[in-house]
Amino acid sequence: MSVTFDDLIKTSSSDQKFLQIFQNTFPQQNQPFLESHRTILAACYRNPVLSPSPKKVRGEDPDSLARVWIEKYQKSFEGRISQRTSNPPGTIADPIVNTIIGTRLTGLTVENLAQIEYAHRLSMSAENILGLLLEEFLAEQLIDYGWHCCWGEVIRYVDFCNIDGSLLQIKNRSNSENSSSASVRINQPIEKWHRVDANTGIYRWSYFNEKFDTQRFSENNFVAFVQKAVNDNPAALAVESHNPWQFLSKSLD
């Protein structure tokens, strides 16, 4: 019979007993037991409904479950967007889209329509990594205020946990949240923040600046982080080999 996070929480008489299981397992994986691990695991213990899904984290015994959790966290951290190679879109474009555009804008050539198609695919690739870039930027900034990034969805519906027990969910835009992540906050003490209001275009960096009495959170600083991350690791943004826009870019020469 397999063991889930819920099982482990229910059979642990205290948070220290629960944490000890993981603390004993980390050296076996040649991993240090960091404050980040302790903070996230303590949040799971205090908020069992937020524990990782049994479909994603389970084991044959407590030790194997702890190993799965550790591996999930570590794999995600090592594969964060500034380090990983992203995959290009895996779907084939529907030709009827070009037909619709070409019928409405009759002056466009076949080449123009192809450029529009690949510009759209390139934009989709950029949108796919935007949330990851935001998460990594915040991970670098928020650590100084006791917030630890929950790499690898090692706690459900939460992106950052604080050493004081606070929980934070982040979104890029105000309209990018699904109903399940919104509903879980009804009965859980999870703060929510989004970078930009989708209706007004207003950025919400002041949320952090006012909370921490700083000016380090800003769109300019986020832009600088994004540019450095993509310059240092161009593979973060997948560009299809036959995308015509790459031939206009000096960065891909």
C-alpha angles and dihedrals in degrees: 000000000000126000123230132194089257090055091050093049093048093050095045112091093205142008089255092057089048093049092046091065090060094038089057093048100049096073089053087060092046089245128130116235100241132194087251091060093046093049095049095044092048088053090052091051093049093044107036093175088066094054117123116281113267087232090063104032122034138117144187090254138001093274095052091046089052090051092052090050092049093048092049092051094044095046091053093046093050090045096049114144096263088059108033136084110236124216122238119241109296096207131086117240115248109242091212089073090064089047091055093049094043092050092053097039100039095177093068118106126219087257091052091052091049090052091051091049094052093041087057092049091049090050090051090054090051092048090050092061099036094089091049092051090050091049093051093046091052091044089059094046103038096050088080089062097050097267119134125197116239096223115195098017090279087160122035124247092358128101100180134025125197127216087239091060098259118141129211134195118194132198131180095225135020091242098048099086122106122221096252095057090045095049094051090065090063091080100020131074095239121147116215129211133174126191099224137016106240093211101047104022090231116150119228102208089122087076089074097032092056093043094052100028094239142113097217094105109079142128090248091056091046091050090051090050092050093049093049093046094051094041091051092044111025089174088071087082111053113222117186112237092236096044104126093211092071091068090065092054122093089195090069098046 
